Structure formats: C-alpha cells, structure tokens
C-alpha cells in the first residue's frame, strides 16, 4: 500500500534537491527530507540515493491501435503494449487515429484506452483522424469530448496529400465543436493538427485564427520539425502565443532544409525565451513512417518508436546544455498542461498521481511507477499485457 523512494535527487521537474517520496495507493502523499516511515503497514522502501526522480513521461501523440496502411493492408502497424510504454518511461498517453480511418475506428481506440487503464497507465484519446468529416464514437466531435471521460480533444490532418484537403471554414467548424465540447466537459478540447509536408504549412491555421474568434491556443500543431521551413513557421506561431509539438522520431536531416532535430529546435525556443510552457514533444509511437516517391506512391515504410523521447531529453542536457529541469518540461509538465491534465499529471507534488521515473546518472530508466503501481524494475518490465509473455 505504501512505497517510499529514499533520498532521491528530485526534479519535479523543478529541482527540489534530495528528498524522500512517499506513495500511498496511486498518489504522492509526501515529498520531504528524512521521512519517518516506521509503523506504516505494507511499506516498501527503495534506496534511490543513486537515482534521479522525475515525473513520468506524458506522451500526447501515440497510435495505440496501430497506424499505417498507406502501402496496403500488410503495412498496418500493431497495437501498443503496456510494457512498451512503461519501459520507455511513458506513464500517461493520448491515442489517436492516423491515415486509416476505414479499417481503424474511434470505438476501437476507446476500447484500447480502457484496456491500458486497466493495465496500470493513464490513457486518453483524441476523437477524429486524418479525414473530414471526423469519425466519432457518439456521432459528433463535441458529444465525444463532452460525454466520454477518456476523450480530451480532436485530431485532423492538414497540408498533407493524405488529408481531406479541408477548407478554413471546415477547420473552424471542427475546432469550435472541440472547443465547446471541452468547455462543457471540463477539458482542454484542443485540436491536434497533423502538419504534412504540403505547400500551405501553417497557412490554414493562420486563416482560421485571423478570420474567426477561435483563439490560437486551441490548436496543437504537430510534426513541426518535419523540415526547416515548417519549423520557421512554427517558431513564428509560438511567438504569436500558440502551442507547437515536436516529434521525437523526426531527427535526421536527409537533405538540406530537412528535419530539425527536436533537441536543437526546442533549445532554440528556450534560449530565445519564447513559449517556454507551450513547447511539447511527443513520439508518434507505433505510427507509420512511409516513404513516398515523387508521384506519391508509397515505396517503403517504417514504424515509430518511443526511445526518442528520453534520448532527445538527454541531448537537451548533454549536447544543448539546458538544465534538466528545463529539458524535462516538454515531456512532463508542459505536455500535461497542453492536454488539460496538469492538475494531476506531469509534476511531482503532494496530491499528484504517483507517475514517477527513477533514472540513473545517464538518464536511463531504472524504475517506473504509474499511478503508484510498480511497472518497471531495474530497467525491465514487471507488468505485462494480457497477451504478452512475462
């Protein structure tokens, strides 16, 4: 029932110095030096004196039921397993659909979210997908967000040859539905806007905020580090008060003007002191990574992983020279706030959910606790999905 992490170097993500963390059930109930824990029933004590304690990763863009399909049915990627999330430090996850909204459905995604919750992690979802009109569970975007606990916003794709090529009026309609559904349901109700490599870039988003009363903060533009031109537009969007989301797996510049490494782009935003709490990073985990020829034919495909989340965080510290308390924010406190989960997620504090990573000095995972449940011990998973081998 009780777990004590003794003498950890605590980053909440703010640097709190050395302290003990007391977990009761699913919550943190104390963070203090030299906690006296004698007499607590069923109390497990872990020596964390050689470890760094941080909030669990909040990953707001994962294809929980798989993605892909651009190269035919054989290119559909698999579902995410709970042990895969936890071994990469992900304690809170938001799922969404991708290109395929014919063979993948929001109802199936909701079932997967509920399954992951039963297995120990905190899971949520965005209704909709690449296409417009948006596929939903209850027949409307606003109804899904207002009445289904797990649904926190909506997803759409723009400036991509696989999208529905929606107009500004249609995007305004979708976003207003998400916004009002969120207001009624007490959620953020934001719209994740998948940005492809198309010509328009942020153009459609600008048209919406310039011609309607929808605030700039209602959008979460993602994959903004796809290329240098898109990152430049994202930097301007951030400067104007918007959110931007980097994809950890987009980190190799294949040609001049190509991908911007997340740690490089995030560090630039932080050094210039713009949008400190509006910059996030997500994995696009289990999404497909298709390769298209000049005619738009899919000629190859890969699958998005989760390892980039911690690796880019390490690079923010080790290469870009940011303090750890800053480097953690895009995957912890800022991520939770953007998703509307900041009261219980993304930080270590009394009353917050006990989503805690114990990392070694190289920021590699040793232990993972999700809602107080011990999920990973000495780097290996100890909780598995129903159809995984332990």
C-alpha positions, -999 to +999 in steps of 0.1 A: +000+000+000+029+024+008+061+029-011+090+051-001+117+063-025+145+073-002+169+101-008+164+106-045+176+137-064+141+151-072+132+170-103+095+178-101+105+190-129+118+219-108+150+209-089+139+201-053+172+187-042+174+154-022+142+142-007+121+111+001+089+105-018+060+087-001+034+070-023+001+058-009-020+039-034-020+059-066-010+093-052+021+111-038+014+120-002+047+135+009+080+148-005+103+156+024+138+150+036+143+122+061+107+110+062+100+088+092+081+057+078+083+032+107+050+018+115+035+022+081+017-011+071+028-029+039+056-004+033+082-010+006+113+011+008+136+017-022+170+032-019+170+059-045+202+077-033+220+070-066+189+079-087+171+109-101+134+110-096+113+127-123+077+128-134+066+100-157+066+110-194+033+124-208+031+113-245+003+131-262+005+115-297+006+077-299-011+053-324-023+030-297-043+008-320-016+010-347-013+032-377-001+028-413-019+012-442-006+037-468+012+008-485-017-016-483-032-038-456+000-056-449+016-022-438-008-017-408+013-013-377+005-032-345-012-021-313+010-007-285+017-029-254+016-015-219+051-028-212+065-010-243+051+023-229+064+018-194+099+006-204+103+040-222+090+059-192+055+067-206+030+068-177+004+090-194-006+085-231-031+100-255-040+079-285-053+090-319-060+077-354-039+082-384-044+079-422-065+048-420-100+057-407-115+030-428-100+000-410-094+018-377-122+033-357-126+056-326-146+029-309-117+005-311-093+032-299-116+039-269-115+002-261-077+002-262-076+032-239-098+015-214-076-016-216-044+003-209-061+020-180-069-014-165-033-024-170-020+005-150-012+035-171-033+067-176-047+067-211-068+092-231-076+098-267-084+123-294-115+117-315-114+120-352-085+112-375-069+124-408-102+128-426-131+153-425-159+148-416-144+133-384-152+097-374-166+097-339-180+074-312-212+093-305-219+109-338-203+143-332-170+157-320-185+178-293-205+149-279-175+127-277-154+152-258-182+164-235-196+129-225-168+104-228-143+107-200-113+095-220-118+118-249-099+151-244-099+167-279-099+160-316-075+152-344-073+163-380-047+163-408-039+193-430-013+202-456-008+165-465-017+147-497-034+120-475-057+145-458-092+156-468-080+189-481-104+207-458-112+244-461-107+270-434-144+271-428-144+233-422-114+235-398-131+264-380-162+242-376-143+213-363-123+234-338-154+252-325-170+218-318-140+206-300-137+239-280-173+239-269-173+202-261-143+208-240-159+237-222-190+216-213-170+185-204-143+204-184-115+195-207-090+214-229-108+204-261-078+212-283-073+200-319-042+182-328-033+194-363-011+169-382+011+190-404+024+172-435+050+184-460+025+202-482+029+237-495+005+255-472+024+249-439+007+269-412-014+288-437-048+272-429-043+276-392-035+313-396-066+318-418-088+303-390-074+325-362-074+356-384-110+352-396-127+338-366-129+342-328-111+309-322-080+315-300-046+305-312-042+282-282-070+259-294-046+241-317-017+217-311+002+218-344+024+187-345+054+173-365+066+209-367+102+198-370+095+179-403+117+204-422+134+237-416+107+258-434+080+243-413+100+249-381+105+285-390+067+289-393+063+270-360+087+294-343+066+324-355+034+306-344+049+300-309+060+337-308+023+347-315+011+327-285+004+292-299+015+257-290+039+237-310+047+200-308+079+183-319+080+147-330+109+129-313+114+104-341+119+131-367+155+137-361+176+130-392+182+156-418+182+136-450+188+167-472+194+204-469+164+221-454+153+187-440+143+176-405+151+197-374+164+176-345+139+181-317+165+189-291+180+216-314+146+232-321+134+231-285+167+245-273+164+274-297+129+282-284+141+281-248+172+301-253+151+328-271+127+327-241+095+322-261+067+299-253+085+281-225+054+262-214+039+259-248+066+237-264+059+199-262+074+168-276+056+135-285+067+102-300+042+095-328+047+060-314+036+030-335+027+054-363+039+045-397+069+063-413+061+059-451+085+068-478+068+082-510+083+086-545+078+118-565+044+106-577+031+099-542+034+062-543+045+045-510+078+027-517+088+019-481+076+021-446+089+020-410+073+022-376+076+050-350+093+041-317+094+057-282+131+057-275+135+092-289+116+109-260+143+102-234+171+104-259+162+139-271+158+149-234+193+136-228+205+156-258+189+188-245+211+184-214+242+168-227+245+185-261+224+216-259+234+224-223+200+230-209+194+223-172+175+191-166+145+209-150+141+227-184+148+197-206+120+177-188+092+202-194+083+193-230+076+157-220+062+163-185+046+195-171+041+214-203+028+183-220+003+177-192-009+213-192-014+214-230-036+182-228-056+197-199-042+172-174-019+195-154-036+192-121-026+155-115+000+148-143+034+159-154+048+170-120+058+156-086+038+171-058+016+161-029-017+151-043-005+144-078-007+110-093+024+089-085+038+087-120+075+086-112+107+076-130+139+067-112+168+074-136+205+067-133+231+094-139+229+089-176+191+094-175+185+058-183+154+041-167+158+021-136+123+020-120+089+032-133+058+038-112+025+045-129-003+057-106+018+042-078+020+008-094+055-006-099+057-012-136+095-014-143+123-027-120+160-023-129+151-014-164+129-045-171+091-046-172+073-064-144+038-057-155+027-071-189-004-070-211-028-099-211-013-115-242+024-107-236+050-130-222+065-121-189 
